Amino acid sequence: MNQPLRMLGVAPNAWMVNQAIADITRPPKTPYPVILSTETKTLRLDLAKTAILVIDMQNDFCHPDGWLAHIGVDVTPARQAIAPLKNLLPELRTVNVPVIWINWGNRPDLLNISAASRHVYNPTGDGVGLGDPLPKNSAKVLTAGSWAAAVVEELTQLPEDICVDKYRMSGFWDTPLDSILRNLGITTLFFAGVNADQCVLTTLCDANFLGYDCILIKDCTATTSPDYCWLATLYNVKQCFGFVSDSQAIFTAINHPESTGGE
């Protein structure tokens, strides 16, 4: 008598197995094709193979009591991405687009952090830098598990969301992000968060180099850098690394699934 087949692995990268059989065909996901407008082209994409990366929407980067504010950066521009993300993420979850939080969260001992990385925001060595306690609340700067590294309270992380700690600007460097995406069968990535010209852009560039299709969500992305950095980021994404769209275009795509698509 044949034993029932059981799933081994995480769908869609899963086998069905028993003592005698290993079915390695990996059944495909049910497609969810939509038409999305971007600033350069109209895209036909499959939401079943799409995830959103929300990068560094953390207290240290976006809260007036966080690290950047402490060292004199006006974090008001970074906070502009909060409201659009708050509206967009629930909509994406309703169509089963994975929400992946890419947060800077260092080891407490900083053993994998180079002197060059620490120098960026603490060039004299006597300031408040990575791993140091913030004067206002003693939260350790960008340390995993600290208030400083937590996502801002306005944005809700759900149990089904995926969290990945990063240790450099790119969310792919020395992290399991690529393996997670490939296990999920993801080929297209929406990008959101801060700072657009630093952690968002470097993560997007690495995604492009790894073969992912990249779409920057303009109103869900922000930066505390000068305007010319923002403009250069948009130019480079459209010119070299992917596409630029906005949350309203995504709402339209979700609410009008492809039935007359392919035009």
C-alpha positions in Angstrom: 0.0 0.0 0.0 1.4 3.4 -1.0 2.0 5.8 1.7 0.6 9.4 1.3 2.9 12.0 -0.1 4.0 14.8 2.3 5.3 18.2 1.6 9.0 18.7 2.2 10.2 22.3 2.0 8.5 25.7 1.7 6.1 26.1 -1.3 6.7 26.7 -4.1 10.2 25.3 -3.6 8.9 22.1 -2.1 8.9 18.4 -2.9 6.2 15.8 -2.2 7.7 12.7 -0.7 7.1 9.4 1.0 9.3 6.3 1.6 9.4 5.4 -2.1 8.8 8.6 -4.1 10.1 12.1 -4.3 8.0 14.3 -6.6 10.4 17.2 -7.4 8.2 18.9 -10.0 7.4 21.8 -7.6 3.8 22.8 -8.7 3.6 26.4 -9.9 1.9 29.2 -8.1 -1.5 30.3 -9.5 -0.6 33.4 -11.5 -2.0 36.9 -10.6 -1.1 39.0 -13.7 -1.7 42.8 -13.5 -0.9 45.8 -15.5 1.2 48.4 -13.7 2.0 51.9 -15.0 5.5 53.2 -14.4 7.2 56.4 -15.3 8.9 54.8 -18.3 6.9 51.8 -19.4 3.7 49.9 -18.8 4.5 46.6 -17.1 2.7 43.3 -17.1 3.8 41.5 -13.9 2.7 38.6 -11.8 1.8 39.5 -8.2 2.1 35.8 -7.3 5.9 36.2 -7.9 6.2 39.6 -6.3 7.3 40.8 -2.8 7.8 44.2 -1.3 11.0 45.1 0.6 10.4 47.7 3.3 13.9 49.0 4.1 15.0 50.7 7.4 11.7 52.3 8.5 13.2 52.3 12.0 13.2 54.7 14.9 16.9 55.5 14.5 16.2 56.8 10.9 12.6 58.1 11.2 11.9 59.0 14.8 12.7 62.5 16.3 14.3 60.7 19.3 16.3 58.4 17.1 20.0 58.3 16.1 19.9 60.5 13.0 17.9 63.2 14.8 20.4 63.0 17.7 23.3 63.8 15.3 21.5 66.7 13.8 19.6 65.3 10.8 16.1 66.5 10.1 14.1 63.2 9.8 10.9 64.9 8.7 11.5 63.9 5.0 12.0 60.3 6.0 8.7 60.3 7.8 6.9 61.2 4.5 7.0 57.5 3.5 5.1 56.3 6.6 1.5 57.3 5.6 1.7 55.9 2.0 3.2 52.6 3.3 0.5 52.4 6.0 -2.1 52.4 3.2 -0.3 50.2 0.8 0.9 47.3 2.9 -2.6 46.0 3.9 -3.6 46.1 0.3 -0.6 44.0 -0.8 -1.3 41.5 2.0 -4.8 41.0 0.7 -3.4 39.7 -2.5 -0.7 37.6 -0.8 2.3 39.7 -1.7 4.9 39.0 1.0 5.9 42.0 3.1 9.6 41.7 3.9 11.1 44.1 6.5 14.8 44.7 5.9 16.0 46.4 9.1 19.5 47.4 10.1 20.1 45.3 13.3 23.7 44.8 14.3 25.1 42.2 16.7 25.5 43.7 20.1 29.2 42.9 20.0 29.6 44.5 16.5 32.0 41.7 15.5 30.8 41.8 11.9 31.0 45.6 11.6 34.2 47.1 10.1 35.9 50.3 11.3 35.0 51.9 8.0 31.3 51.3 8.7 31.5 52.7 12.2 33.4 55.7 10.9 30.6 56.9 8.6 28.5 58.5 11.4 31.2 58.7 14.1 34.3 60.1 12.3 36.0 61.3 15.5 35.3 58.1 17.5 33.9 60.1 20.5 30.4 60.6 19.3 27.3 58.3 19.4 27.8 55.6 16.8 26.7 52.1 16.0 26.0 50.2 19.2 26.3 53.2 21.5 23.4 54.2 23.8 21.3 57.1 22.8 21.4 59.9 25.4 17.6 60.3 25.6 16.6 56.7 26.2 19.8 54.6 26.3 18.6 52.5 23.4 21.6 51.1 21.5 22.0 52.5 18.0 20.9 50.1 15.3 21.3 47.1 17.6 19.0 44.1 16.9 16.3 44.0 19.6 16.6 47.6 20.7 14.1 50.4 20.5 16.5 52.2 18.2 16.4 49.4 15.6 12.6 48.8 15.9 10.2 49.7 13.1 8.4 53.0 13.8 5.1 52.4 15.7 3.0 53.8 12.9 3.8 50.8 10.8 2.4 47.4 11.9 4.5 44.2 11.4 2.2 41.1 11.2 3.2 37.6 12.2 3.1 36.4 8.6 5.5 39.2 7.5 9.2 38.3 7.0 12.0 40.1 8.9 15.6 40.2 7.8 18.4 42.0 9.7 21.1 43.6 7.7 24.5 45.0 8.6 25.5 47.1 5.7 23.5 49.4 3.4 22.5 46.6 1.1 19.9 44.2 2.4 21.6 41.4 0.4 25.1 41.6 1.8 25.8 38.8 4.3 22.1 38.1 4.8 19.7 35.3 3.9 17.5 37.6 1.8 18.3 36.1 -1.6 17.7 32.5 -0.3 14.4 33.5 1.2 13.2 35.2 -2.0 14.2 32.2 -4.2 12.5 29.8 -1.8 9.3 31.9 -2.2 9.6 31.9 -6.0 9.9 35.7 -6.1 11.2 37.3 -9.3 9.8 40.9 -8.9 10.5 43.2 -6.1 8.8 46.4 -5.0 11.1 48.7 -3.0 10.2 51.2 -0.2 11.8 52.8 2.8 14.7 55.0 3.6 17.1 56.3 2.7 16.3 56.2 -1.0 19.9 57.1 -2.2 21.6 54.9 0.3 20.1 51.6 1.7 17.2 51.5 -0.7 19.3 52.1 -3.8 22.1 49.7 -2.8 19.7 47.0 -2.0 17.9 47.6 -5.3 21.2 47.6 -7.3 22.2 44.2 -5.7 18.7 42.9 -6.5 19.2 43.9 -10.1 22.6 42.3 -10.3 21.1 39.1 -8.9 18.5 39.0 -11.7 15.4 40.4 -9.9 13.0 42.8 -11.6 13.0 46.0 -9.5 10.3 48.6 -9.1 10.8 51.6 -6.8 7.6 52.9 -5.2 8.2 56.6 -5.3 5.8 57.9 -2.6 6.7 55.0 -0.2 10.4 55.9 -0.4 12.2 58.9 1.1 15.5 60.3 2.0 17.0 62.9 4.4 19.7 63.6 1.8 19.7 66.7 -0.4 17.2 66.9 -3.4 19.9 66.2 -5.9 20.5 62.8 -4.3 16.8 61.9 -4.7 16.8 63.1 -8.3 19.9 61.1 -9.1 18.4 58.0 -7.5 15.3 58.2 -9.6 17.3 58.8 -12.7 19.6 55.8 -12.0 16.8 53.5 -11.2 15.0 54.3 -14.4 18.1 54.4 -16.5 19.9 51.3 -15.3 18.3 49.2 -12.6 14.5 49.0 -13.0 11.3 51.1 -13.0 9.7 53.8 -10.9 6.0 53.8 -10.0 3.8 54.8 -7.0 1.3 53.3 -4.6 -1.7 54.7 -6.5 -0.6 52.8 -9.6 -0.3 49.6 -7.5 -3.8 50.2 -6.1 -5.2 50.5 -9.6 -3.4 47.4 -10.8 -4.7 45.3 -7.8 -8.3 46.6 -8.2 -8.3 45.9 -11.9 -6.7 42.5 -12.4 -5.6 41.7 -15.9 -8.6 40.8 -18.1 -7.8 43.0 -21.1 -4.1 42.9 -20.4 -1.2 42.5 -22.7 -1.9 45.7 -24.6 
